[in-house]
């Protein structure tokens, strides 16, 4: 009996060893067969470069103080690319109403929109006047003409600056994520195009996508249009005398021979403001202005129009004299009071009045 039991035990032990061997072999073979399949699946579904990025590292580099003022200007952006959205809206078939000065003045009084309140509260009524009134040049009282001009262009400038502020905030939100959606990627591609920035050049995009002080914008609009009385402003809604070589425009009467540029025409005053901000934020001529603006932000200082205006000597042929005129307009009309202005929310009551 003891021999039988021992023989049976050895037989069972041999069977167990063989079973374990085959089981181990099966596991090993299965592992090497399944692992490549799993890795391939993971690469396609979880680690695809199309859906992941290194946003946080990029953000840290972009926010680096040394990189803050670095701007790549090697990209030669075409006017049609930079202003494509503006040019599209310029072809709008919507006919805007040109109100008279008395109609606009009545509207301002009805909604209690006056510059004293704006200076005190820093809140601007959301008025959207699409065209300057022809009669503005007939307002004999200089102060009244200036006030009307400021009240018309102020909400338009604040509105466009606000859009840039929202875009800038969205840019940081996108960069601070571990992965971005297709919608976010398409939005970034659109902004690269609008700001004439090489794809993935986030440091340049950050420098360019920023506001222009309201006081500086008002001063330039006042200088370029004679406080809203120029032919370019009344016939072409051109508040800033922006030149064009490809868009629709008005030919300057005293243009030098050989110069085939025109002053760009716009469908509305709003588009003129948008194109102006795009111009200062993209053209290589104003690179130093953008650098100075970035340095002010880097030092947590407000954007000072008197400082930034010093970099606009090439905006007009008069050079430094142009800067002096702008600074006088800003100071004499206390335009810096509007730099912190914010647009009040629109309402159905207000929209019905316009």
PyMOL commands that set and color helices and strands:
alter all, ss='L'
color gray80, all
select helices_A, chain A and resi 2-45+55-63+65-68+79-82+84-90+101-110+115-121+134-138+142-175+182-194+202-208+214-225+231-236+269-282+284-298+305-311+320-332+335-338+348-353
alter helices_A, ss='H'
color red, helices_A
select strands_A, chain A and resi 123-124+243-244+249-250+262-264+342-343
alter strands_A, ss='S'
color yellow, strands_A
deselect
rebuild
show_as cartoon
